Amino acid sequence: MATIKDVAREAGVSVATVSRVINQSPKASQASIASVKSAMHKLGYRPNAAARALVNQSSNTIGVLVNDVSDPFFGVMVKAVDGIAHKNGKHILICNGYHNAKEERQSIELLINNRCDALVIHSKALADEELIEYANEVPSMVLINRRIEQIANRCISLNNYKGAYLATEHLIRQGHTKIAYISSNHLIEDADQRLLGYRDALKNNGIYLPETYIEYGSPYGEGGEQAMTNLLVKSLDITAVVGYNDFMAAGAIAVLDENGIRSPEQVSVIGFDDVLIARYIHPRLTTIRYPIQMMAERATQLALALARHEQVIEEDLIYSPTLVQRNSVRPIQV
């Protein structure tokens, strides 16, 4: 593999001159630029990105941490970040954290060591204190779907409690009182907040159900299937189900169908997130819209502004979910 010394020898210039050409220094003459680029092309030399970042104090990359990029929810998030990055002449470097503290820590360290200009971080496993330390080390780091009061001006989050409350209240307004809840078994604040929203919506409307109306599963279609199966074997009187997310809701609908229970005629189902699947399953899924694209774009814009040391306007960075009505919820027939 060719080195910078090989390029200098081939071009007949000093190593310092090659370095100036690589880093686009205005001190490099046109003749030097031409000869160095010709030598680089002939030798197949590629400048070391890390070395260039050290000189330029910029790698032209934005580091992104997600739970799992194969999840369509995070696919939308990554695409939104990439869209803003592209408009600003930058690329993205993506890491998966899998809601695991060790994986998230290693990923953030990797992004920092690669001298990313800015970081958009979706972290659920790391403690507030550790994320605050990273935020102090990297002034252009922004958290998404997480709110830490000490760095609230760099946190883009959603009111998950309100979303689950809206979902449950919508069912109540359709006359439902026997409402089950399928929750994620992941130990993250989103799950806690959504479960609390469900419980408070019932309580505030004078509805009291035993804990048997709540089941847990992995936040995917299979988890929704298992949770719905567990609810059915209890022989509970259920007329509606709130799903932690759209995938769990879709899994629940599949199990209802397998057991000859029509949705929404016999059991209404509502999801959360409004990912693509919600529009195409049958029945089309009534859900709570999570504006992840808008939030990811805002997070990226904020991270880049911080990287440029711009004055950032203080504003509320907590987004509100909204109800999307489709075909999976039906009023109780009196």
SULLINDA-V374248 format. One record per pair of residues at least 24 apart in sequence whose ideal C-beta (glycine too) atoms are under 6 Angstrom apart, sorted by sequence separation. I is the first residue (numbers start at 0). J is the second residue. D is the distance in whole Angstrom. If there is no record, write none. Layout:
# SULLINDA-V374248
i:I j:J d:D
i:I j:J d:D
This chain:
# SULLINDA-V374248
i:10 j:34 d:4
i:100 j:124 d:4
i:119 j:143 d:6
i:223 j:247 d:3
i:227 j:251 d:4
i:294 j:318 d:6
i:10 j:35 d:5
i:21 j:46 d:5
i:68 j:93 d:6
i:98 j:123 d:5
i:99 j:124 d:6
i:100 j:125 d:6
i:218 j:243 d:6
i:222 j:247 d:6
i:245 j:270 d:4
i:98 j:124 d:5
i:107 j:133 d:6
i:218 j:244 d:6
i:220 j:246 d:5
i:224 j:250 d:4
i:228 j:254 d:5
i:68 j:95 d:6
i:219 j:246 d:5
i:223 j:250 d:3
i:227 j:254 d:4
i:244 j:271 d:5
i:245 j:272 d:5
i:249 j:276 d:6
i:10 j:38 d:4
i:61 j:89 d:5
i:63 j:91 d:5
i:67 j:95 d:5
i:223 j:251 d:5
i:239 j:267 d:4
i:240 j:268 d:5
i:241 j:269 d:6
i:242 j:270 d:5
i:244 j:272 d:5
i:290 j:318 d:6
i:9 j:38 d:4
i:220 j:249 d:6
i:245 j:274 d:5
i:59 j:89 d:5
i:60 j:90 d:5
i:61 j:91 d:5
i:62 j:92 d:5
i:63 j:93 d:5
i:64 j:94 d:5
i:66 j:96 d:6
i:159 j:189 d:5
i:163 j:193 d:4
i:167 j:197 d:5
i:176 j:206 d:5
i:220 j:250 d:4
i:224 j:254 d:5
i:184 j:215 d:4
i:245 j:276 d:6
i:249 j:280 d:5
i:6 j:38 d:5
i:22 j:54 d:5
i:60 j:92 d:5
i:64 j:96 d:5
i:66 j:98 d:5
i:160 j:192 d:4
i:164 j:196 d:4
i:168 j:200 d:5
i:184 j:216 d:6
i:245 j:277 d:5
i:6 j:39 d:6
i:159 j:192 d:4
i:163 j:196 d:3
i:167 j:200 d:4
i:171 j:204 d:5
i:179 j:212 d:5
i:180 j:213 d:5
i:181 j:214 d:6
i:182 j:215 d:5
i:287 j:320 d:5
i:288 j:321 d:5
i:159 j:193 d:5
i:163 j:197 d:5
i:160 j:195 d:6
i:183 j:218 d:4
i:288 j:323 d:5
i:160 j:196 d:4
i:164 j:200 d:5
i:248 j:284 d:6
i:5 j:42 d:6
i:286 j:323 d:5
i:6 j:44 d:5
i:80 j:119 d:5
i:285 j:324 d:5
i:285 j:325 d:5
i:1 j:42 d:4
i:245 j:286 d:6
i:284 j:325 d:6
i:64 j:106 d:5
i:181 j:223 d:6
i:283 j:325 d:4
i:285 j:327 d:5
i:1 j:44 d:4
i:283 j:326 d:5
i:284 j:327 d:5
i:285 j:328 d:4
i:197 j:241 d:6
i:282 j:326 d:4
i:181 j:226 d:4
i:282 j:327 d:4
i:62 j:110 d:3
i:193 j:243 d:6
i:273 j:323 d:5
i:179 j:230 d:5
i:62 j:115 d:4
i:60 j:115 d:5
i:58 j:114 d:5
i:61 j:117 d:5
i:62 j:118 d:5
i:63 j:119 d:5
i:64 j:120 d:5
i:65 j:121 d:5
i:64 j:121 d:6
i:179 j:237 d:5
i:57 j:116 d:6
i:177 j:236 d:5
i:268 j:327 d:5
i:269 j:328 d:6
i:177 j:237 d:5
i:183 j:243 d:5
i:177 j:238 d:5
i:178 j:239 d:5
i:179 j:240 d:5
i:180 j:241 d:5
i:181 j:242 d:5
i:182 j:243 d:5
i:267 j:328 d:4
i:52 j:114 d:4
i:181 j:243 d:6
i:267 j:329 d:6
i:175 j:238 d:5
i:123 j:187 d:4
i:175 j:239 d:4
i:263 j:327 d:5
i:263 j:328 d:6
i:181 j:247 d:5
i:263 j:329 d:4
i:170 j:239 d:5
i:181 j:251 d:6
i:167 j:241 d:6
i:166 j:241 d:5
i:98 j:185 d:6
i:166 j:269 d:5
i:162 j:271 d:6
i:166 j:287 d:5
i:165 j:287 d:6
i:162 j:287 d:4
i:157 j:289 d:6
i:155 j:294 d:5
i:155 j:297 d:6
i:155 j:298 d:4
i:169 j:322 d:6
i:143 j:298 d:5
i:174 j:330 d:5
i:175 j:331 d:6
i:141 j:298 d:5
i:165 j:322 d:5
i:173 j:330 d:4
i:174 j:331 d:3
i:162 j:320 d:4
i:158 j:317 d:6
i:141 j:301 d:5
i:141 j:302 d:4
i:155 j:316 d:5
i:156 j:317 d:5
i:157 j:318 d:5
i:158 j:319 d:6
i:139 j:302 d:5
i:139 j:305 d:4
i:138 j:305 d:6
i:139 j:306 d:4
i:119 j:298 d:5
i:119 j:299 d:6
i:119 j:302 d:6
i:117 j:302 d:4
i:117 j:303 d:5
i:117 j:306 d:4
i:116 j:306 d:5
i:72 j:272 d:6
i:72 j:274 d:6
i:71 j:274 d:5
i:79 j:292 d:4
i:83 j:296 d:5
i:76 j:291 d:5
i:80 j:295 d:5
i:75 j:291 d:5
i:79 j:295 d:4
i:83 j:299 d:4
i:87 j:303 d:6
i:75 j:292 d:6
i:79 j:296 d:5
i:83 j:300 d:6
i:76 j:295 d:4
i:80 j:299 d:5
